[in-house]
Amino acid sequence: MKTVNKITLVGHLAADVNLMATKKGKSRATFPLATNRNVKDEKGEFKDHTDYHRIVFFGPLADISKQLLNKGSAVYVEGKLVNNSYKNKEGVLNYRTEVWGDELNVLTYKKEEPKEVSV
């Protein structure tokens, strides 16, 4: 039987892109992506709830993410869910779910810092 692992998200970056290199020298970018949904509270009223997703891009998409995105940028991301585990400094096993992106559409571009203009 064929299986499917695909996720599509549209949201805003909750922080700037963190770009680093893997042990093999490949670019790796991570950032939290915020999405909103309506949740009914105990009074039956709908309230906005924000979910945060850890997005990871590798290679050229990682470099492009760093160049074009910053906190608040709106993006469309397609990828797959990947579950990882690691031991922290105390030796406790932790689990983390990430979205490894393979498609990126930038909906709003990085805001440039204002430049001084002399008159």
C-alpha positions in Angstrom: 0.0 0.0 0.0 1.3 3.5 -0.9 1.5 6.0 1.9 1.4 9.8 1.9 3.3 12.3 4.1 2.5 15.8 2.8 1.7 19.0 4.6 0.7 22.4 3.2 0.9 25.5 5.4 0.2 29.2 4.9 1.3 31.5 7.7 3.7 34.1 9.0 7.2 33.7 10.3 7.2 34.1 14.1 11.0 34.8 14.1 13.8 35.5 11.7 15.3 32.7 9.7 18.2 30.9 11.4 20.7 29.8 8.7 23.5 27.3 9.5 25.5 24.6 7.8 25.1 20.8 8.3 28.2 18.7 9.1 28.5 18.0 5.4 28.4 21.8 4.6 24.9 22.0 3.2 22.8 25.1 4.1 20.0 24.5 6.6 17.5 27.1 7.5 14.9 26.9 10.3 12.1 29.2 11.4 8.9 29.0 13.3 5.7 29.5 11.2 2.6 30.7 12.9 -0.9 29.6 11.6 -4.2 30.5 13.1 -7.4 28.5 13.7 -10.7 29.1 15.5 -11.3 27.1 18.7 -14.6 27.0 20.6 -14.2 27.9 24.2 -16.2 26.6 27.2 -18.8 29.3 26.6 -19.3 28.2 23.0 -17.6 31.3 21.6 -14.9 31.0 18.9 -11.5 32.3 19.8 -8.4 32.6 17.6 -5.6 30.1 18.5 -2.1 30.2 17.1 -0.1 27.1 16.3 3.6 27.2 15.7 5.3 24.8 13.3 9.1 24.3 13.0 10.0 24.7 9.3 13.3 23.3 7.9 14.8 24.0 4.4 18.0 22.6 3.0 20.3 23.7 0.2 19.2 26.5 -2.1 15.8 26.9 -0.5 17.6 27.5 2.8 19.7 30.3 1.3 16.7 31.8 -0.4 14.7 31.8 2.9 17.5 33.7 4.6 17.7 36.3 1.8 14.0 36.9 1.3 12.3 36.3 4.7 12.2 37.8 8.1 9.8 37.8 11.1 6.3 38.6 9.9 6.8 37.5 6.3 3.9 35.5 4.9 4.8 32.2 3.1 3.2 29.1 1.5 5.1 26.0 2.5 4.8 22.4 1.2 6.7 19.6 2.7 6.6 16.5 4.9 6.4 15.8 8.6 9.6 14.4 10.1 9.8 13.2 13.7 13.2 13.4 15.4 14.6 12.5 18.8 17.6 13.8 20.6 19.1 13.6 24.1 19.5 16.9 26.0 22.5 17.8 28.3 20.9 15.9 31.1 20.5 12.8 29.0 16.7 13.0 28.7 15.3 11.9 25.4 13.2 14.6 23.7 11.1 14.4 20.6 10.5 17.1 18.0 8.2 17.2 14.9 9.4 19.3 12.0 8.1 20.2 8.6 10.9 19.6 6.0 10.0 21.9 3.2 10.4 21.2 -0.5 8.3 24.0 -1.8 8.4 27.7 -0.8 6.2 30.5 -2.2 7.0 33.9 -0.7 3.8 35.9 -0.2 5.4 39.0 1.4 9.1 39.8 1.0 11.7 40.8 3.6 11.4 44.4 4.8 14.4 46.5 4.2 15.8 48.6 7.0 15.3 52.3 6.4 18.4 54.0 5.0 19.6 57.4 6.0 19.1 60.0 3.3 21.1 63.2 3.3 19.5 66.2 1.8 
